[in-house]
């Protein structure tokens, strides 16, 4: 709704999508009135060029637009899963593929993303398509499609630098240039339509915490679960995570480090979701890439792996939905929902490092 009404107000009345007038227009559509203190103000916090994705939906009424948007999200999710399976070189049998697709749609972060109409799923398919194109040496298209993910910067604020530096070290100039040119056209071209968009957008970003919930898992750990850790503990843990992530980057960048790429990318996706200042469980759809790699490795390296991955899908599905049911207040998910998925996946990536690297060598997952 916040995207639909922001662009509807822009085209109907000429309001900046970041303006107070647009915010009031959105709030009246959602609440029937202006917000009161403590309520989410539902302001647009995406860059101006996000209008290329969301503005066309204003050509139809909201009910039809929402139905179409949710349908496209589901299609994008399935496409992203299929592309990811190709990236990790896994061809499960048809019956297992069907279960994986159903699980991916009903798994808490993805199902919530579809229900709420969250762009994060488009970010996921953008990254999955980028990786697929990179491994097939279609660097020009890979750079172009990756730009789509930047519509929601919190999804890829670490992933994009990782991929660009990797391309730089591997001299994949076409990928860097295609990304830079398309991103530059969208970024700087936005000033031609709304010269003040950058300053208005940054203001909305800086003030976002004043009216929203959704702290990072690290903040919740150090301020809620173990409050004696406090701000100092939070900074120390974030610093350690970032240093570990950068070390994984170097291992992927160095000569002969091609087999580290997928593991380093997976670590980057987990760390970015753990330390991002304002998190959302719908953003966890990005972690489907390492999750599906773990499932693939189980299936092809362990005789009991297929049984285990089926159990993992069942437990993860039931576990997160039960946790939501047990903790939800009204229609608001609670902070505990932010913690299990990235923490558990991070532990699996670290604890199963040697096993996953063996899978890389056996399956030739080198980039």
Phi, psi and omega in degrees: 000317182299324179286315182300310183289328179298315181280332174297317178293325180296315183279325182282317189242353181078014178288143169298138180295348179258002189281164176295325179298318178293320178300317179294321178300318179293314183297322178292328177290326183272309186261343188082009183193174172288154181290156171254165184303135180099345178270152176295128182281349176053048177270155176287127180234021178258155177299158188301325183289356173298342177300334177299331179273315191264330184300321181302336182289343179287353177287348179234167179290162190298319182300315179292320180298317181294318179299316179295318182298315179296321178296316179295325177297317179295318178297316180298321179299313180295319177298317179299321178295314180299317179295320179296319177300325176290322179297319181269006175055051180238127178239081179292156176299161186304317182296322180287322177300319179298319178295319180297317180295318179295315178300316182297328179283324186264348178300139193312306183299320183285317178298318178297321179297318178293314182299318182274354181068048185271133181297339186310326180294323174295325175298320178297311181294329177298313180292317180299317179294321178301313180296318179299316180291324179297316182288345177256015175059036173254062189297327181296313179290327179299317179295321180294312185291332179294332180301328180303322183294337182285353175303328173241091189302330182295343178288324193227023184294340173253330183293316181299312175301321178302313182291322181291318178292323175299315179297322178297314181292331180266001180059040175268069189297324182299320179298313181297314183294315182296319177296312183297319182293311183293317178297318180297319179298314181292317184293306183282331177294334178298329180293334179291332180268317179222092185303335184263009189298322184297311181294321179292319180296314179298323177299317179295322179295312183294332182262003185301320184292347182286338186223015179230164172246168178123058179287167178287155177304325179293319178298317179297321179296315188270348181242342181242302183292313180231075190296340180290345176290320174060199183296321180297316178296321178300312182296321180295314181296317178299316180299318180294318179296316180295318178297318177297320178296315180297325175298318179295326176299312182299321180297327178281331184278328188295157177304131181084006183264018185301329183281357178269351190304307186294321179293318179295319176298318180297316177299319180297318179296320179291312182299318181298323179284338180277323188256350181304133186303320179236110185261169174207135182296335177294335178291343183292351175303331179299331182281002173300331181297305176292327179298314180292330175294316178300317178298317180298316180297320177299315185294325186255355182244346182234135179297332179259009187298320183295321178295320181294317182293327176294320177295318179298319178297318180294315182294316180294321179295306182292322184297312182289321179292323176295317180299319177297314181298321185284339187242345186300139177242113186066240175246020184253123174291155184256161185305332182301336182291341183280345193269310192300311189301304182291326181293313180296316180296319177300319178296318179298317181296323181281310182295323182263023185305307184296320179296316179293323178292327174297321178295322177301313183292319181290318185267000179058048177271064182248137183227000000 
